[in-house]
Amino acid sequence: MRAFLFSICLLFIPIAAHAHSGMLNKEGCHNNRQTGDYHCHRGSKAKSPKQTKATLTGVPRIIDGDTIRIGNKRIRLHGIDAPEARQTCAANGKQWRCGQEATNALVRIVGEHQVSCSQRDRDRYGRIVAVCRAGAVDLNAWMVGEGWAVAYRRFSMEYVRDEGEARGRKAGLWRGEFVMFWDW
């Protein structure tokens, strides 16, 4: 009887482990696209950064497509990379200022709204690395989903799906050619 019950339990373990379709980071956590919350799946060791890291709130100054400043805190948007402010791209045989356009896109979506950033880490330059929101809008996902940034796979796989959708629509940067920002 025990063997039978054990067998039944084993059938449910793989289903529970794979019942979630979201991409998980190395801590087993991710943003839920439907509710916007951040949660973890790998037991009690995986704590939500909202519980362990600071949340910064304020009206930001936009530095470029993946960096903002709230007060004296410089914040790098987690898991994405946008063109440098002076970078150009090509589309239809013409050069265009894709770095400036990516910056402008972030300026437009933020406007004069308060932004709330949940710290995930610090980068090698000491900047706060965070997921930032303007109201219900996840700015990191929005920048990638609109084609103004790419998923920075070296640090996170969270925005790969958003990148694929933007590339498929030829949105933003994907309307032409560009040098990956980490190589520019």
C-alpha positions in Angstrom: 0.0 0.0 0.0 2.8 2.4 0.8 4.5 1.8 -2.5 1.2 2.6 -4.2 0.7 5.8 -2.3 4.4 6.7 -3.0 3.9 6.1 -6.7 0.8 8.3 -6.8 2.7 11.1 -5.0 5.5 10.9 -7.6 3.1 11.4 -10.4 2.1 14.8 -9.0 5.6 16.1 -8.4 6.5 16.7 -12.0 3.1 18.3 -12.7 3.6 20.7 -9.9 7.1 21.5 -10.9 6.2 22.2 -14.5 2.7 23.7 -14.0 4.2 27.2 -14.2 5.0 28.7 -17.6 7.0 31.7 -16.4 10.8 32.1 -16.7 12.5 31.8 -13.4 15.7 33.5 -12.3 18.5 31.7 -10.5 16.7 32.1 -7.2 13.6 30.5 -8.6 11.6 33.7 -8.7 9.9 35.8 -11.4 7.4 38.5 -12.2 3.9 37.2 -12.8 2.8 38.9 -16.1 -0.9 38.8 -15.2 -0.8 40.2 -11.7 2.5 42.1 -11.8 3.7 40.5 -8.5 7.1 39.0 -7.8 7.2 35.6 -6.3 9.4 32.5 -5.8 9.0 28.8 -6.3 12.0 27.1 -4.8 11.2 26.8 -1.1 11.9 28.9 1.9 15.5 29.9 0.8 14.2 31.8 -2.2 12.9 35.1 -0.8 11.3 37.8 -2.8 13.6 40.8 -3.4 10.6 43.0 -2.2 11.1 41.3 1.2 14.9 41.6 1.3 15.8 44.6 -0.8 14.9 48.3 -0.8 12.1 49.8 -2.8 12.8 53.3 -4.3 10.0 55.6 -5.2 10.0 58.9 -6.9 9.7 60.9 -10.1 12.8 59.8 -12.1 15.2 61.5 -14.4 15.7 59.4 -17.4 19.4 58.9 -18.2 19.0 56.5 -21.2 16.9 53.5 -22.2 17.9 51.3 -19.3 19.1 53.8 -16.6 17.1 56.2 -14.5 17.9 58.3 -11.4 15.6 58.8 -8.4 17.1 61.5 -6.2 20.8 60.7 -5.9 20.3 57.0 -6.7 21.3 55.8 -10.1 19.2 52.7 -11.1 19.9 50.2 -13.9 16.8 48.4 -15.2 17.2 44.7 -14.4 17.5 42.1 -17.2 17.5 44.5 -20.2 20.0 46.4 -22.3 19.1 49.4 -24.4 21.3 51.3 -27.0 23.6 53.9 -25.6 22.3 57.4 -25.9 24.7 58.3 -28.8 24.3 55.0 -30.6 22.9 54.9 -34.1 21.2 52.0 -36.0 20.3 51.4 -39.6 16.8 51.0 -41.2 16.0 51.2 -44.9 19.6 52.1 -45.8 19.5 55.2 -43.4 21.1 55.8 -40.1 18.9 56.9 -37.2 19.5 57.8 -33.6 18.2 54.6 -32.0 19.8 55.4 -28.6 18.1 58.7 -28.4 14.8 57.1 -29.5 15.0 54.4 -26.9 15.6 57.1 -24.3 12.7 59.2 -25.6 10.4 56.1 -25.4 11.2 55.6 -21.7 10.6 59.4 -21.1 7.2 59.1 -22.8 6.0 56.1 -20.9 7.1 57.5 -17.5 6.1 61.1 -18.1 5.8 62.8 -14.8 4.6 59.7 -13.0 6.1 58.3 -9.8 8.1 55.2 -10.4 8.6 52.4 -7.9 11.8 50.3 -8.2 12.3 47.0 -6.4 16.0 46.4 -6.0 17.4 43.1 -7.2 21.1 43.6 -7.0 24.0 46.1 -7.5 26.1 46.1 -10.6 29.9 46.4 -10.8 29.6 50.2 -11.0 27.6 50.3 -7.7 24.3 51.1 -9.4 21.1 49.7 -8.0 19.7 47.0 -10.4 15.9 47.0 -10.2 12.6 46.2 -11.7 10.8 49.5 -12.0 7.1 50.3 -12.4 5.1 53.3 -13.4 1.8 52.4 -12.0 0.9 49.0 -13.2 3.5 49.1 -16.1 6.6 47.1 -15.7 9.1 49.4 -17.4 11.7 46.7 -18.0 9.2 44.5 -19.8 7.7 47.4 -21.6 11.0 48.6 -23.0 11.8 45.1 -24.4 8.3 44.4 -25.5 8.1 47.7 -27.5 11.5 46.9 -29.1 13.5 49.7 -27.4 15.7 47.3 -25.5 16.8 43.6 -25.6 16.7 40.9 -23.0 20.1 40.9 -21.3 20.4 37.1 -21.2 23.7 37.3 -19.4 21.9 38.4 -16.3 18.3 37.3 -16.7 15.9 35.3 -19.0 12.8 37.1 -17.8 12.3 39.3 -20.9 13.2 36.8 -23.6 9.6 36.3 -24.6 9.0 40.0 -24.8 12.0 40.4 -27.1 10.8 37.6 -29.4 7.4 39.3 -29.7 8.9 42.7 -30.4 11.3 41.1 -33.0 8.4 39.4 -34.7 6.5 42.7 -35.0 9.7 44.5 -36.1 9.0 47.0 -33.3 11.4 49.7 -32.3 15.0 48.6 -32.9 13.9 45.5 -34.7 12.8 47.5 -37.8 16.4 47.5 -39.0 19.9 46.6 -38.0 22.0 47.4 -35.0 25.1 46.5 -33.2 24.3 44.8 -29.9 24.7 47.4 -27.2 27.3 45.5 -25.1 29.5 45.4 -28.3 29.0 49.0 -29.4 
